Amino acid sequence: MAAFKRFEDMEAWQAARRLVGEIYEATKTGAFQRDFSLRDQIRRAAISVPSNIAEGFERGSDRDFARFLLIAKGSAGEVRAQLYCALDLGYLSNEEFQHLHDLVK
């Protein structure tokens, strides 16, 4: 298992937690707020990232942890894809898009 005693100590989990806050902030106003489908989907995908990191860590085995990290990585890719949709739909400015995209790399 990893050298960490708690998943909260992991930089990846901390960054994923910040991502969730930023996604919620970006989706709570304007046209993004009214697009319930995309708003809810990107929020769920963002929440999935730290959740899977935590769940995999708490499973207590390297194999499970690695599997859940892959799931978290997939969710991060889903967030990136949805950010492109939000950009294309005019829900995000180029600057907002780039900031969020940089957080989820």
Secondary structure, 3 states (H helix, E strand, C coil): CCCCCCHHHCHHHHHHHHHHHHHHHHCCCHHHHHCHHHHHHHHHHHHHHHHHHHHHHHCCCHHHHHHHHHHHHHHHHHHHHHHHHHHHCCCCCHHHHHHHHHHHC
